[in-house]
Structures are given as structure tokens and as C-alpha cells.
Amino acid sequence: MSYLLIHPEDLENLLTMEDAVKAVDLAYGGAAKFPVIAAPRRRVHSPAGVRLSTFPGGVPQLGVIGVTEHAEVVKHEQAVQHYEHREHQVSLLHDGETAELLAV
């Protein structure tokens, strides 16, 4: 099994703003044609206040599907949330036809 391990700094200046806007447009267009490829954010909470958020989705035209997740410690003070710690996001990218892990 082989996949790309991509660090945040590897993504810097990878796309122009124009290319990024085109990619987002492509993703929304794909979700409109095949809505089950996108799902709402899901969150679970631990008793200690750790919240794990997951963001699943894919782009059919690019043949990819995946999920991004991140965890944070959330404290509530009336109607305001405070974040004592926010961890880095982790994304998993899979081939949309074979399920092969392509990148982390």
C-alpha cells in the first residue's frame, strides 16, 4: 500500500486563487448532480469537552472521496465557546472507484 503523506507546507502556493475557485465550483457542481457524495459536518463530544468534527465528501469528476477531521477542547460560557486547544486537521483522500487510500 502506498499513498502520499502531505504536510500543510507542501500545499503552500500549490494552486492559484483562480484554480482554487474552479475546484470549489467543480465540487459543488458534482454535489448537485450526486448529492449523496456530500454530507453535513458531524460532531461528537467527550465528557472532558473534546469535540471531534468530521467533514465527509468527494468530487465525482475528479474520482475522489474523503474526510477531514479535527479535534478541539471546547468550554462553554453562557452563549460563547472558548477553545482551550485546537489540534491540526487531518484529511484522508481515497480513490472514488477502488477505495484505495491516495493521500493523508
matplotlib code that plots the C-alpha trace (Angstrom):
import matplotlib.pyplot as plt

x = [0.0, 1.4, -0.1, 1.1, 1.8, 1.3, 2.2, 0.5, 3.6, 3.5, 0.3, 1.5, 1.3, 0.2, -2.9, -3.7, -6.8, -8.4, -7.7, -9.0, -12.3, -12.6, -12.1, -14.7, -17.1, -16.4, -17.1, -20.4, -21.5, -20.7, -22.6, -25.6, -25.6, -24.9, -25.9, -25.0, -21.3, -21.6, -22.8, -23.1, -20.4, -20.7, -19.6, -19.1, -18.2, -16.3, -17.2, -14.0, -15.1, -13.2, -15.2, -14.3, -15.6, -15.7, -16.3, -17.0, -17.4, -16.0, -15.7, -17.1, -15.5, -12.1, -12.8, -12.0, -13.8, -12.6, -12.9, -11.3, -11.3, -10.1, -10.4, -10.6, -11.2, -14.3, -15.5, -18.9, -19.5, -23.1, -23.6, -19.9, -17.5, -13.8, -11.2, -8.5, -6.8, -7.3, -5.5, -4.4, -6.8, -6.2, -7.6, -7.8, -8.3, -9.5, -10.0, -13.7, -13.9, -11.4, -11.4, -7.6, -6.1, -4.4, -3.2, -3.1]
y = [0.0, 3.4, 6.9, 10.4, 12.0, 15.7, 18.3, 21.7, 23.4, 21.2, 22.9, 26.5, 28.1, 24.9, 26.5, 29.9, 31.5, 31.1, 27.3, 27.0, 28.7, 26.4, 23.4, 24.5, 25.2, 21.7, 20.2, 22.0, 21.0, 17.4, 17.5, 19.0, 16.1, 13.4, 14.7, 11.7, 12.4, 15.3, 15.1, 17.6, 18.0, 15.5, 16.2, 14.1, 15.2, 13.6, 14.1, 16.1, 18.7, 17.3, 17.8, 15.8, 17.2, 15.3, 16.6, 13.9, 14.5, 14.0, 15.3, 12.8, 14.5, 14.0, 10.5, 11.2, 10.8, 11.5, 13.1, 15.8, 15.7, 17.8, 17.8, 20.7, 21.3, 23.4, 25.1, 26.9, 30.1, 31.1, 31.5, 31.8, 28.9, 29.1, 26.8, 25.8, 23.7, 23.1, 20.3, 20.2, 18.9, 15.5, 14.7, 11.3, 11.1, 7.9, 6.8, 7.1, 3.8, 1.5, 2.9, 3.0, 5.5, 8.1, 10.8, 11.8]
z = [0.0, -1.0, -0.5, -0.4, 3.0, 2.5, 5.1, 5.2, 4.0, 0.9, -0.1, 0.0, -3.4, -5.0, -6.6, -7.8, -6.4, -9.8, -9.8, -6.2, -7.2, -10.2, -7.9, -5.4, -8.3, -9.6, -6.2, -5.7, -9.2, -8.5, -5.3, -7.1, -9.6, -7.0, -3.6, -1.5, -2.1, 0.3, 3.9, 6.7, 9.3, 12.2, 15.7, 18.8, 22.3, 25.1, 28.8, 29.1, 26.5, 23.5, 20.3, 17.2, 13.9, 10.7, 7.2, 4.6, 0.9, -2.6, -6.1, -8.6, -11.6, -10.0, -8.9, -5.2, -1.9, 1.6, 5.0, 7.0, 10.8, 13.7, 17.4, 19.9, 23.6, 23.9, 27.0, 27.1, 28.9, 28.5, 24.7, 24.0, 23.1, 24.2, 22.6, 25.1, 22.4, 18.7, 17.0, 13.4, 10.8, 9.2, 5.8, 4.1, 0.3, -1.3, -4.9, -5.6, -7.5, -5.8, -2.2, -2.4, 0.1, -2.1, 0.4, 4.1]

ax = plt.figure().add_subplot(projection="3d")
ax.plot(x, y, z, "-o")
ax.set_aspect("equal")
plt.show()
